[in-house]
Amino acid sequence: MDGAIDLRLIITLGGILFSVAGAAAVGKMQIKVILENLADIEKRLRAMDKRVDTLDTYHSTQKQRLDILAQMNSPENLRREHMATAKMQADIDSLKSATESLRKMHNGVHPPVASSRTAS
């Protein structure tokens, strides 16, 4: 009986083959589920990456705008603008004074002027 294959050995080998085939089928199914989960995770990760890129662009734009506003309102720029405004106000006051003196000179009515031009 040493070289003979008996029924018990065949049943044992059949059971082992059936177990291996079942384990392979279960493994294949689990690999399929894992790949589906991985695809879903990759899709979500790409969506999050897109959101992060959008927010990063928005942040950069807002930072640039804030830098421009900070530069516009810097003490040096405000000082220059105030000095220019003060000079314009002084010029306006001077022009008002000159206009008032000219108005007083004519008393609101221009005197008649002799014409030096003659028709030829």
C-alpha positions in Angstrom: 0.0 0.0 0.0 3.0 2.2 0.0 2.7 3.2 -3.7 -1.0 2.9 -4.0 -3.3 5.9 -4.0 -6.2 5.3 -1.8 -9.5 7.0 -1.6 -8.6 8.9 1.5 -5.6 10.5 -0.2 -7.7 11.6 -3.2 -10.3 13.1 -0.9 -7.6 15.0 1.0 -5.9 16.2 -2.2 -9.4 17.2 -3.6 -10.1 19.1 -0.3 -6.8 20.9 -0.5 -7.3 21.8 -4.1 -10.8 23.0 -3.4 -9.4 25.1 -0.4 -6.7 26.6 -2.6 -9.2 27.4 -5.4 -11.6 29.0 -2.9 -8.8 31.0 -1.3 -7.7 32.2 -4.7 -11.2 33.3 -5.6 -11.6 35.1 -2.3 -8.2 36.7 -2.8 -9.1 37.8 -6.3 -12.4 39.3 -5.0 -10.6 41.1 -2.2 -8.0 42.5 -4.7 -10.9 43.8 -6.9 -12.5 45.5 -3.9 -9.2 47.0 -2.8 -8.6 48.3 -6.4 -12.1 49.9 -6.4 -11.4 51.5 -3.0 -8.0 52.7 -4.3 -9.6 54.3 -7.4 -12.2 56.0 -5.2 -9.5 57.3 -2.8 -7.5 58.6 -5.8 -10.6 60.4 -7.2 -11.2 62.0 -3.8 -7.5 63.0 -3.5 -7.5 64.6 -6.9 -10.7 66.6 -6.0 -9.0 67.7 -2.8 -5.8 68.6 -4.7 -7.9 70.7 -7.1 -9.6 72.5 -4.1 -6.2 73.2 -2.5 -4.9 74.6 -5.8 -7.9 76.9 -6.1 -7.5 78.1 -2.5 -3.8 78.6 -3.0 -4.5 80.7 -6.1 -7.1 82.7 -4.2 -4.8 83.2 -1.3 -2.0 84.4 -3.6 -4.3 86.9 -5.3 -5.6 88.2 -1.9 -2.0 88.5 -0.7 -1.0 90.5 -3.8 -4.0 92.8 -3.3 -3.1 93.3 0.3 0.5 94.1 -0.5 -0.6 96.7 -3.1 -3.0 98.3 -0.5 -0.2 98.3 2.1 2.1 100.0 -0.3 -0.5 102.6 -1.3 -1.1 103.4 2.4 2.6 103.4 3.4 3.6 106.3 5.6 5.9 107.7 2.9 3.2 107.6 0.2 0.7 109.2 2.5 3.2 111.9 3.4 3.8 112.7 -0.2 0.0 112.8 -1.0 -0.6 115.1 2.0 2.1 117.4 1.0 0.8 117.6 -2.6 -2.7 118.2 -1.2 -1.4 121.0 1.1 0.4 122.6 -1.9 -2.8 122.4 -4.0 -4.8 124.0 -1.2 -2.3 126.8 -0.8 -2.4 127.4 -4.6 -6.2 127.5 -4.5 -6.2 130.0 -1.7 -3.6 132.2 -3.5 -5.7 132.0 -6.7 -8.8 133.0 -4.8 -7.1 136.0 -3.3 -5.8 137.1 -6.7 -9.2 136.7 -8.3 -10.8 138.7 -5.4 -8.3 141.6 -5.9 -9.1 141.6 -9.6 -12.8 141.7 -9.0 -12.4 144.6 -6.6 -10.3 146.4 -9.1 -13.1 146.4 -11.6 -15.9 146.6 -9.1 -17.7 144.0 -11.0 -18.0 146.2 -14.2 -15.3 146.6 -16.8 -14.8 150.3 -17.8 -15.1 151.1 -21.5 -11.8 150.9 -23.3 -10.9 153.0 -26.4 -10.3 150.9 -29.4 -6.8 151.2 -30.7 -7.7 149.2 -33.8 -9.2 150.9 -36.8 -10.8 149.2 -39.7 -8.7 149.3 -42.8 
